[in-house]
Amino acid sequence: MSAISALRRHWTYGHLARRGKAAAVILGLALGTPAMAETTQILALGDSLTQGYGLPAKDGLVPQLERWLQARGHDVKIVNGGVSGDTTRGGLARVSWSLTQGMDAMIVTLGGNDILRGVDPAETRSNLDGILQIGQSKGVEMLVIGLYASQNYGADYKKAFDRIHPELAETYGALYEPNYFQALIGDDGDPSAYVKYMQMDGIHPKAVGVARIVERIGPRVEELIGRVETRAEG
């Protein structure tokens, strides 16, 4: 039996499909045809800001971001791992089983509820460190989206909290986007500018606000996809 015939036989019985991306590439090279690209699977691990609180399902962060990426030619599926009210402790408790087999990357947007509850920044840091450690052990590429604490708990609290996301992103070699809400307050940092983009609770964005956030963080997610593709090619 020739090498090409053997490869065709293996493909017929599904053995190569179970071996994943590398096998598909080998088959494509052997047959002189391009290998089929596989969908990039991304877990969006977060709280209500990720889940899409107060919005129709289609207008939440995950559906809007997925459509934005697909419109730009990316074959991507984003799994909504947002749980309303979740803290970094909750994220840590579920990240391992949320990163199901076949997941290529993870976006982490957690910490807002830690701020609202006045959680000790040391605990927030420990939880996020654990989340990223698990992500690293699972071999997924990661993007950390940060948040800035208010002055409600004092300058020391704010300083300690604001350092968590960038420092951990650097430690784990993850991509980093400084502020989830930056697109709503503008580069000049005017907090009053974002009121028109927020729901009545003043915490969660309207659909139009989510659209602006997607425009801001979308390029970072494209970088994340790029890292996944580079790794697959290697």
Secondary structure, 3 states (H helix, E strand, C coil): CCHHHHHHHHHHCCHHHHHCHHHHHHHHHHHCCCCCCCCEEEEEEECHHHHCCCCCHHHCHHHHHHHHHHHCCCCEEEEEEECCCCCHHHHHHHHHHHCCCCCCEEEEECCHHHHHHCCCHHHHHHHHHHHHHHHHHHCCEEEEECCCCCCCCCHHHHHHHHCHHHHHHHHCCCEEECCCCHHHHCCCCCHHHHHHHECCCCCCECHHHHHHHHHHHHHHHHHHHHHHHHHHHC
